[in-house]
Amino acid sequence: MTTPAPPPRPLDPPQPVAPDDLAPTVLPLLAAGARLALVAAHDEPEGIRIVHTYLTPGTLPQEVETTVAHGADGIPSLAAHSYPAGRFEREVRDLFGVTPLHHPLPRRLVRHGHWPTGHYPMCRDAVADPVFVPDTGSFPFLEVTGDGVYEIPVGPVHAGLIEPGHFRFSVVGETILRMKARLWFVHRGVEKLFEGRAPQDGVELAERISGDTAIGHTLAYVTAVEQALGMPCPTPDAFLRSALLELERLHNHVADLGAIVNDVGYGIVHAHTQAQRERLLRHNKAVTGHRLLRGAIRPGGTVLRQLPDLELVADVAAQVEDIVELALGNHVVLDRLTGTSPLPADEARRIGVLGYVAKASGLAIDARRDHPLTPAHPALEPVEPVVEQTGDVLARFLVRAREVRQTADLVAALVTAARHTSGSELPAPARHHDGRGLGIVEAWRGTLVHRVEIRDGLVRRCKVVDPSFFNWPALPVALRDTIVPDFPLTNKSFNQSYAGNDL
């Protein structure tokens, strides 16, 4: 018999401010080191309500809310003070029609040129099947001119089994002067699909937002739902959830380590990592019934078919350590990774990158330490972020390699903490209950956040922010002065999600 943990602490109400008072209110938060985690807009009868959520390590989230009346000119932009805020403002403009006033880069972000003028898909009156028009023109980008400068367009359709993204290179010889990425070719309306669902019915959607991050998105969504409903989760189940999160980190990191080395032609190492990844995927299916770990996490609990096999996890970690040593012992591999596409720490901080991209540039950002999901336990040591300093492909490779061992150790500690149970009875979700919740999870690519509002027992709004939203803009910065043949290698070292970005 398991004892439920106390209900999660409710999310503090947002601080309401007038649109003109938004900047004076949030700038002190940014100056004190808070990170803008998300901006969630809501179409209400009185106007578009916009919520800013700020995270500070070791403290509770802080939210600021303002409402822009329907028909108003817009809202003063924060882009001059926060690069992520500027991108969130462009997203809100494209999806809700709220103009960021005096924005330094006001062009579209999400909506491509063939989207109907005046159609804002997240508004309540938006039709489900708008009439699209021919593209209004070529995609705007800064054209680099000069002797010997030429352009290389890549995508959006690629040769491999990846999702669409367009990359336009301005090049002299083989040196990249500038690269512009264009995404949102597969905007699927995910956040709209959450609206009106019963909380438990949103899990299946969360699992499929980005296939390689099924646990990360599900855990963030379920955590937000539980906070919104005041729904307790048994403590052992909280440990098991975090163990699943680490298993997801493990199989993705192992795959990336091999893929990075494969992009410099060392295919035998890639083959060895694929063998280890296959072991992990088969193990995932034994644990949850699905190779990508779907089906285990639900509001109020976690149900596994069996506990993780700690011997297998430890053996995979040991095998990967040998593979990494073999890869870095090859002087060609080491030469190609070292110094390639560095992302300086100041640029990483300005852009607001997360996960292994941030850690490789010296930024110790990790929600497992800063916003832990599990209570203290003798078997668990605090998670210390794995950090490198050089910010290049090698650093992003090494962060993953070192996190493999850290993750294997953490799975063992989490399973030990939860050993007396593999799950619990799922409590019935609350009915006709209103609330707000925030799920903060250190997914394998970085910190992932869901913000949920529930009204009358149904999901009124679910705002999703995958770490890829923050990390994609850093790729062109890292590519400056890199040669064109190193683009695939650099892109793989970032390995951001198209689906997680193109919601």
Long-range contacts (C-beta under 8 A, 24 or more apart in sequence): 2-234, 2-235, 2-236, 2-237, 2-421, 2-424, 3-234, 3-235, 4-232, 4-233, 4-234, 4-427, 5-232, 5-233, 5-234, 5-235, 5-238, 5-375, 6-232, 7-230, 7-231, 7-232, 8-223, 8-226, 8-227, 8-230, 8-231, 8-232, 8-233, 8-437, 9-60, 9-227, 10-227, 10-230, 10-435, 10-436, 11-61, 11-63, 11-227, 11-228, 11-435, 11-436, 11-437, 11-438, 12-60, 12-61, 12-62, 12-63, 13-63, 14-51, 14-63, 14-64, 14-65, 15-62, 15-63, 15-64, 15-65, 16-65, 16-66, 17-64, 17-65, 17-66, 18-66, 19-66, 19-67, 19-68, 19-72, 19-75, 19-76, 20-76, 21-66, 22-52, 22-64, 22-66, 22-75, 22-76, 22-78, 23-76, 23-78, 23-81, 25-64, 26-52, 26-54, 26-64, 26-78, 27-81, 29-54, 29-56, 29-62, 29-64, 30-54, 30-81, 30-82, 32-56, 34-62, 35-352, 35-365, 36-82, 36-84, 36-85, 36-88, 36-352, 37-61, 37-440, 37-447, 37-449, 37-465, 38-88, 38-449, 38-451, 38-463, 38-465, 39-85, 39-88, 39-89, 39-91, 39-92, 40-451, 40-461, 40-463, 41-92, 41-95, 41-96, 41-98, 41-122, 42-453, 42-460, 42-461, 43-96, 43-122, 43-123, 43-124, 46-70, 47-72, 48-92, 48-96, 48-97, 48-98, 50-75, 50-92, 50-98, 51-451, 52-85, 53-438, 53-449, 53-451, 55-370, 55-371, 55-440, 55-447, 55-449, 57-369, 57-370, 57-371, 58-370, 61-438, 61-440, 68-98, 73-99, 73-101, 74-98, 74-99, 74-100, 74-101, 75-99, 75-100, 75-101, 76-100, 76-101, 76-102, 77-101, 77-102, 77-103, 77-104, 79-103, 79-104, 79-105, 80-104, 82-352, 83-350, 83-351, 83-352, 83-473, 84-351, 84-352, 84-470, 87-469, 87-473, 94-120, 95-120, 95-121, 95-122, 96-120, 96-122, 96-123, 97-123, 107-140, 109-184, 110-184, 110-187, 111-184, 112-184, 112-185, 113-137, 113-139, 121-189, 121-192, 122-191, 122-192, 139-166, 139-168, 139-182, 141-168, 141-180, 142-178, 142-180, 143-170, 144-170, 144-177, 144-178, 146-172, 148-172, 148-173, 149-177, 152-484, 154-487, 156-182, 156-185, 162-498, 163-498, 163-499, 163-502, 164-498, 165-498, 167-487, 169-484, 169-487, 171-484, 174-483, 174-484, 174-485, 175-481, 175-482, 175-483, 175-484, 176-479, 176-480, 176-481, 176-482, 176-483, 176-484, 176-487, 177-480, 178-476, 178-480, 179-475, 179-476, 179-479, 179-487, 180-476, 181-472, 181-473, 181-475, 181-476, 183-472, 183-498, 183-501, 183-502, 184-501, 184-502, 185-498, 185-502, 186-498, 186-499, 186-502, 187-502, 187-503, 188-499, 188-502, 188-503, 189-503, 190-464, 190-503, 191-461, 191-462, 191-463, 191-464, 191-503, 194-459, 194-461, 194-462, 195-459, 195-460, 195-461, 195-462, 196-458, 196-459, 197-458, 197-459, 198-429, 198-457, 198-458, 198-459, 199-225, 199-228, 199-229, 199-299, 199-429, 199-452, 199-454, 199-457, 199-458, 199-459, 200-298, 200-299, 200-429, 202-459, 202-462, 203-297, 203-298, 203-299, 206-450, 207-294, 207-295, 209-464, 209-466, 209-499, 209-500, 209-503, 210-466, 210-468, 210-497, 210-499, 210-500, 211-292, 211-499, 212-248, 212-252, 212-292, 212-444, 212-497, 213-248, 213-443, 213-444, 213-445, 213-448, 213-466, 213-497, 213-500, 214-248, 214-290, 214-292, 214-293, 214-294, 215-241, 215-244, 215-245, 215-247, 215-248, 215-293, 215-296, 215-297, 215-443, 216-245, 216-248, 216-441, 216-443, 216-444, 216-445, 216-448, 217-443, 217-448, 217-450, 217-464, 217-466, 217-500, 218-294, 218-297, 219-244, 219-245, 219-297, 219-373, 219-439, 219-441, 220-439, 220-440, 220-441, 220-443, 220-448, 220-449, 220-450, 220-464, 221-439, 221-450, 221-452, 221-462, 222-297, 222-298, 222-299, 222-439, 223-373, 223-437, 223-438, 223-439, 223-440, 223-441, 223-450, 224-437, 224-438, 224-439, 224-450, 224-451, 224-452, 224-462, 225-299, 225-429, 225-437, 225-439, 225-452, 225-454, 225-459, 226-299, 226-300, 226-437, 227-435, 227-436, 227-437, 227-438, 227-439, 228-435, 228-436, 228-437, 228-452, 228-453, 228-454, 229-299, 229-429, 229-430, 229-433, 229-435, 229-437, 229-454, 230-430, 230-433, 230-435, 231-299, 231-300, 231-427, 231-429, 231-430, 232-300, 232-427, 233-300, 233-301, 233-302, 234-301, 234-421, 234-424, 235-375, 236-417, 236-418, 236-420, 236-421, 236-424, 237-301, 237-302, 237-418, 237-421, 237-423, 237-424, 238-302, 238-373, 238-374, 238-375, 239-374, 239-377, 239-414, 239-415, 239-417, 239-418, 240-296, 240-302, 240-304, 240-414, 240-415, 240-418, 240-422, 240-423, 241-297, 241-302, 241-373, 242-368, 242-373, 242-374, 242-410, 242-414, 243-308, 243-410, 243-411, 243-414, 243-415, 243-418, 244-287, 244-288, 244-293, 244-296, 244-297, 244-302, 245-441, 245-442, 245-443, 246-407, 246-410, 246-411, 246-414, 247-280, 247-283, 247-284, 247-287, 247-293, 247-308, 247-313, 247-411, 248-292, 248-293, 248-443, 248-444, 249-403, 249-407, 249-443, 249-444, 250-280, 250-313, 250-316, 250-317, 250-404, 250-407, 250-408, 250-411, 251-277, 251-280, 251-281, 251-284, 252-444, 252-445, 253-400, 253-401, 253-403, 253-404, 253-407, 253-444, 254-280, 254-316, 254-320, 254-404, 256-400, 256-492, 256-495, 257-320, 257-323, 257-324, 257-327, 257-397, 257-400, 257-401, 257-404, 258-323, 259-492, 259-495, 260-337, 260-393, 260-396, 260-397, 260-489, 260-492, 260-493, 261-327, 261-333, 263-488, 263-489, 263-492, 264-332, 264-333, 264-336, 264-337, 264-489, 265-332, 266-327, 266-330, 266-332, 266-333, 269-323, 269-326, 269-327, 269-333, 272-319, 272-323, 272-326, 273-320, 273-323, 276-316, 276-319, 276-320, 276-323, 279-312, 279-316, 280-313, 280-316, 283-308, 283-309, 283-312, 283-313, 298-426, 299-426, 299-427, 299-429, 300-426, 300-427, 300-429, 301-423, 301-424, 301-425, 301-426, 301-427, 302-423, 302-424, 303-422, 303-423, 303-424, 303-426, 304-422, 304-423, 306-422, 307-415, 307-418, 307-419, 307-422, 308-411, 308-415, 310-411, 310-412, 310-415, 313-408, 313-411, 313-412, 314-408, 314-412, 316-408, 317-404, 317-405, 317-407, 317-408, 320-401, 320-404, 321-401, 321-404, 321-405, 324-401, 334-394, 336-393, 336-486, 336-489, 337-392, 337-393, 337-394, 337-397, 337-489, 338-392, 338-393, 338-394, 339-390, 339-392, 339-394, 340-392, 340-393, 340-394, 340-482, 340-486, 340-489, 340-490, 341-392, 341-393, 341-478, 341-479, 341-482, 341-486, 341-489, 341-490, 341-493, 342-390, 342-391, 342-392, 342-395, 342-478, 343-391, 343-392, 343-474, 343-477, 343-478, 344-391, 345-389, 345-391, 347-474, 347-477, 348-391, 348-474, 351-470, 351-473, 351-474, 351-477, 352-470, 353-446, 353-470, 353-471, 353-474, 354-445, 354-446, 354-447, 354-467, 354-470, 354-471, 355-442, 355-443, 355-444, 355-445, 355-446, 355-447, 355-467, 355-471, 356-396, 356-399, 356-400, 356-403, 356-445, 356-446, 357-396, 357-446, 357-471, 357-474, 357-494, 358-446, 359-385, 359-386, 359-387, 359-388, 359-399, 360-388, 360-390, 360-391, 360-392, 360-395, 360-396, 360-398, 360-399, 361-388, 361-389, 361-391, 361-395, 362-387, 362-388, 362-389, 362-391, 363-387, 365-446, 365-447, 366-442, 366-447, 367-440, 367-441, 367-442, 367-447, 368-442, 371-440, 373-440, 373-441, 374-414, 374-417, 377-417, 379-413, 379-414, 379-416, 379-417, 380-413, 380-414, 380-417, 381-413, 383-410, 391-478, 393-486, 393-489, 393-490, 393-493, 396-493, 396-494, 397-493, 429-457, 430-457, 431-457, 432-456, 432-457, 433-457, 443-467, 445-471, 445-495, 445-496, 445-497, 445-500, 446-470, 446-471, 464-503, 466-497, 466-500, 466-501, 466-503, 467-496, 467-500, 468-496, 468-497, 468-498, 468-500, 468-501, 469-500, 469-501, 471-496, 472-496, 472-501
